[in-house]
Amino acid sequence: MGRAFEFRKARKMKRWSAMAKTFTRIGKDIVMAVKEGGPNPETNSRLRAVIQNAKAANMPKDNVERAIKKATDKDTANYKEVLFEGYAPHGIAILLETATDNNNRTVANVRACFNKCDGNLGTSGSVVFMFDHTCNFTIKKEDITMDMEELELELIDFEVEEVFDDEEGIIIYAPFEQFGAIQSFFEEANVEILSSGFERIPTTTTKLNEEQQADVEKLLEKLEEDDDVQHVYHSMEM
């Protein structure tokens, strides 16, 4: 198996512990999707993807519908996606995806986390090149009649990097730019997309001892607790 498989396995071992945090993240994704493309999932592919993820996270349907309705309200603040880059102790690269309606607050909070944990908040472009921006899909196994090799060949035009069988379904990883094309391909083929999304996979990782890992984990936990932080990526070997 390749980097995407190992990356996903490591992240599955450390899922968000608080369901409320997951629902908050999805709620922000819904607001951004609706503000960008409208409240109709049939004509808004981004919203369609978020609804799939909400279902995969067991978010109640009523919560999803409420979030969509709220997002159409002109008084509802829009969230801006902002990327933060920096270093944890021991030279570990950190990449943060945030969704914020107050950039000054987010910058202050993120900088405070780095400072308290002996890290350094970097400038734009300082570490982003160390991560591959990928999209991923989890599709229903029962909808696929071919084996993994045949499926990879079928998806070769989409520059798919990895295809593997998982307990959740069949997982596909591809470059970020291919998201829309792959989503359309599966929808037209009547293959159910169970979930989809984007991830940033480190091109290289650094192995640390237990004490050093604890130093980095302290920063990661503080960042993950912040309400504006959607995803935290790092280059520490897990």
N, C-alpha and C positions, 0 to 999 in steps of 0.2 A: 504494500500500500504506500501511497505517496504522502506529501506534506499535508495536504488537506485532510486526509483521513486521520493522521496523527494529531493534527491541530484540533479537529472536531472531537476526537476521543478525550483529549486533555480538557477541553472546555466543558464537555458533558459531565466530567467529574466535579466541576465547580460551577454549577448552575446558580442563578440568582436564588437566594434562599427565601426572600420575601415575595409572595405572590402579588402583594400590593404594588411593589416596585415594578414588576413585570407589566401589570395592568397600566400603571402610570406611563411607562415607556410606550406601550401600544397606543394609549390614548393620545399621546403627543404625535405619534406617527399618523394617526387618523386625522388629527387637525391639520398637519402639514399636507397630507394627501388631498384632503377636501379643499383646502385653500388653493392648492395648485391646480387641481383638475376637476373640482366639483363633487357633489355628493352621490352621484350615480356610479356604482362599481362597474356597471356594464360598459361605461365609456371612460372609466378612470382606472387604468391598469395598476397604478400604484396603490389606489385604495383597495382594489381587488386583492392584491398581495397582502396588504395589512390585515384584511378581514380573514384571509386564510391563516395568517399567523395568530390572530386572536383566537380562532377556533382551535388551533394546535395547542395553544396555551390554556385552553379550557376557560377562556374569558366568556362570561355569560352573554348571550345574544342581546339581551336588553341593554347591557353596558355598552356594547358596540353601537347599537342603534342610537343610544343616548349621546354617545360621543360624536357620531356623525351629525346628529341634529344640532348639538352644541357648536360644532365646528362651522356650521352654516350661519351662525349668528355673527353679525358684523362686529359686535362688541367683544367677541372672543379673541383674545390675543393670538397672533400668529407666532409660531416658533421658527427661529432661524437655526439652521444646522451650522455649527461651528466646530472646527477641528483644532485640537490642542496637541502640541508635541513637547516632549521633554525626556528627561532621564531620571530613573530611579537610582538608588544607591547601587554601586558595583557596575555601573555602566550599562544598565538595562534600559533599552529604548522603550518609551511609553507613548502610545497614540490614543487620544481620546476623541470620541464622537459625542458631541453634546447637542441638545435641542433647547434653545433658550429664548425667552421673551425679554431678557434683560442681560445684555452682554457684559456690562460692567460688573454685575453681581457674579456672573459665572466666572469671569476672569479672576476676580478677587478670591472666590472660593477655591478655584483650581490652584492658583498660586499659593494659597495658604496651605493646601494639602501637600504640595511639593516641599514647601519650606519646612513644615513640621516633621517631615519624614526624610530629611536630608537629600531631597531630590532637587532637580533643577528644571524649571519650566523653560522650554526652548523657544526659538523663533520659528516662524512658518517655514517649512521645508527642511528643518533640521533632522527629522527622523522619518518622515513619511516615505521617503525613497527606500527605506529598509523593509517595507511591507508591500505585499502584492494585494491590490484591491480586487476582490473576487465576488461573484454572485453565486448563490447556491439554491438548489431546489430539492425538496423531498417529495417524491411522487409515489403514488399507490402501486405496490408491487403487482397486484392483481390486474392492473390495466396494461401491463407489459408482457407481451407474449414471446419476446426474444431473450437471449441470454445477455450477460453484461458486455461481452465483446461485440456482439451485434449492435447493441444499443450505443456503444461508444462509436462505432462506425457510422451509425445513423445520425449521430450528433457531431460528426467531425467538422462539418462546415461552420459550427458555432464555436470552434476552438475550445471545446470542452477538455478540461485538464484531467479530471478524475471522475470515475463512476464507481460506486461501491454499494454493496448490499448492507443494510443496517436494520436493526430491529424496528426502527421507526418507518422504514420504507427504503426506496432506492434513492441514494444521494448523488447529486450531480454538482460538480464545481466547474466554473468557467470564468473568464475575464468579466469584470464589472460591466463593460460596455455591451455584453451579449445578453443582458437580462431580458430586455423587451422581446428580442427575437426568440429566445428560448421559451419564454412565457407563452408567446403566440403559438409556437410550434406545438407545445403540449395541449393547449386549449383546443387548437384545430384538430388534434389527433384524439380528442376526448379522453386524455389522460388526466386523472385528478391530481392537482397539485395540493399536497397536504400542507406544505409551508414553503416559504422562500425568503430570501434575504441577502444581505451583503456582509462580508467579513474581510478583515485585513490580516493576512497571514504573513508572519515574519519570514524573510528570505533566509535568515540565519538565526540560530538561537544560542544562548550562552548558558552553560551549566554552572550552577552555584552550589555551595555546600548548604547544609540545613540552616546555619546561622545567617548566612547571606540571603537565603530565600526568605527567611522570616522578616528581614529588613525590607525586602521588596514587597512582600505580602501586606505589610503594614500600610504602605502607600496605596497599593491596589485596593484594599478594603476601604480606605478613607475616600478614595475617588469614587468607588462604586456606590457609596452611601449618598453621594450628592444627588439631589433631585434633578439637576440639569444634565447629568451624565447619562448617556444612553448606552455606550459600549466602551470598554477598556481593553486595549490590546497591548501586548508587551513581547519582548524578545527573550524572556527567560525560559529555559528549557523546563518543561513540566514533567 
